[in-house]
Structures are given as structure tokens and as C-alpha cells.
Amino acid sequence: MAMSAEAHRAELLRAFRIGPDDLAANRGGRLGGRQLARIRRQEWATAALVLAGLAVLAGILWSVAARPFNAAQLITAGLVAAGLLAAGVAHIRRLRRATAEGEGERESEVACHVGPVKVGLRGRAGWWLSINGQSFHLPVRFWHIGPGLEYRVYVATSANLIVAMEPVVDLTAETLAWERTDDGEFPFAAVYDGQQLRIRVNDFPAEPLYTLIADGREAVDLDDWPAAWSRPKPTPDLLRIAGAEQARRGRVDAIFVADRAYRLCTGETDADQEEFTGGPSRAALDELLGPGREGVRIHWDSARPMHYEVETGESPYVCTVTAYFRGSETAAERVLLQRRSR
């Protein structure tokens, strides 16, 4: 039986010897407390290895080389010692930069690489992981990594060190309950497994209708609202805020249309009708205004109208929204809003 994404994430946390708080810090571009402690230990371990290497080199020279030492022996030993010392110092400095960032001496920098990974053995260099054309030494056992799977690989950039990994979850298939915000560009927010999620409304149809933002990073573009997701119905007050923001951006989307329909219902405008070129998809209007009623085309080659009835509170007016579509999956060619008395 295939391991679930949650179980695999927990396995990777144990393999890297970190906790959910460290992973949350990585998602925010920072190092976690356990990771900082581990990198500090690596600094001391590297220093110890360098000293041990120098001691071994000195022992070999003392026990094997003939004395008195000649110039060639001393130069060779000096070059080997210098190379070993330089490599060790460079590695320690990289680790030190990473811990300095994590301790707030400089801005922390943990990069997130997303995509399918490959793991391969490079002789005595050990196991390496490749992702998006870059390679990093793999600090955990290779059997923890599923072949061909997609991961988020978190790398401390100063040390070029993988500090955590987690499997990529198809969030569009997860059951998510979204909440509305007062931001017209990012009208929905949710939390999933510690990740802060937001939905950005794009310039449809030139761009995808929505973009899912996970912890500040673009995760996936969406042309429709996933069936597994739920979102609360907007109130006229929320639509007023979001619709005004969309109007400022020049976007004739479902939020804008619903806001204008409610404004006509409440009599906030003297006009009895408004018309806009372009418009949202039928699915987006169905979501905000309820299922539409299909109208009659005036000609076989004309766009098909869909009618939506909008009313609110004790207002004496009702607004009919008519959107004209060439196909069920396309955006509206135009939208007509008409107000009438009850």
C-alpha cells in the first residue's frame, strides 16, 4: 500500500531529525532550532576532521619519510596540508554563514526547490539528490526518497546543504474550507498542515482565473474552483470591498459583477442598467449568484444568454444579470445588468 503524503512527511521529519516547527520555519525561508544545532555540530565535526587529517599526515611523514627531510618532501606535505586546511576552512565558513543567518546576524535564507527528484551514488562522495538541474549532497538514507516523486527540498543556501524535504501534496484534491478576506486581489485564505494558503484572482481570460499561493510561493494555476474546496458565500459588504478593488484593477470578474448587481438592487446608482464587455466564466457566476437560467438565442450563431436573479434585504429592486457565452467553458463575451421593481 502506498504511503500517504502525511505519513511520508512524518518519515522525512524523523530522518532529518527535525520537528514540524523546523519545517514551518523552512517554509518561511528560515532555519529551525534543531537545524541550527545540527549545523553547529557539523562545524565542530569538520574542524575535528581537519585536525585529525593533519595529524595523520604528520604521522605518515614522520614514520615513512627518510630523515633529514628534503625539500621535495616538505613541499609535497605542505601542499597536501594546505589543501586539506583550505577545504576544511571553506566548509566551516559556509556552515558558519548559515548559522549566522539563522541566529539573526543576517537575513536568513532557506531556498525551496520544487519538483521531481533523482537520487544517485557518486562513488566515495556518497548519495546526491538532483532537482531542477541542481545537485546537493543527500544527508539522509536514499531509501527515504521515493523515486519519481515531487518534493519541496529546502536548502540552506550559504552552506549549500539540504536541511529538510517534504512531498508535494495535490492541494486541489484536498478538502479545504476557505475563509473570505477583505482583500480583493486575495479574497480567500486557508491553512493546511501549517501552510498558509491564499487564492489570488488573476486577469482572466488572459491569465488563469486563480493562482494558489502556499506560504508566499505560487503553487498552481486554476481555471476553475476545485470540487473538493468549499468557500463561504459572500455578503454584500464583502462584495462591496472586493468589487471596488477589482474595479480599480479593471477586472470584470464574478466578484465585480456580483458587487455591481447588489449596488443596483440597493439603489446606490441612478442607472437602471449597466453593461460590460467581457466577463467571468459561467462556473464563477454560478458560484456567487447561484445556478443561472439558460435564455434563448436570437440567432443560431449568436452567444447564448444565461440569466441570474439578484435581490437583497428589503430593497424594492431586483437585478437581472445576463451573461452571454459562446461555450460553457469560456468567459462571457459581455454582461448586462438590468434593474426592475419587485
Secondary structure, DSSP 8 states (H G I E B T S, - for coil): ----HHHHHHHHHHHHT--HHHHHHHHTT---HHHHHHHHHHHHHHHHHHHHHHHHHHHHHHHHS-SS--HHHHHHHHHHHHHHHHHHHHHHHHHHHHHHHHTTSS---EEEEEEE-EEEE-GGG-EEEEETTEEEE--S-GGGS-TT-EEEEEEETTTTEEEEEEE---GGGS-EE-EE-S-SSS-EEEEETTEEEEEEE--TTTS-SEEEEETTEEEEEESS--TTEE-----HHHHHHHHHHHHHTT--SHHHHHHHHHHHHTT-SS-SEEEEES--BHHHHHHHH-S-EE---SSTTS-EEEEEEE--TT-SEEEEEEEEESSTTSB-SEEEEEEEE-
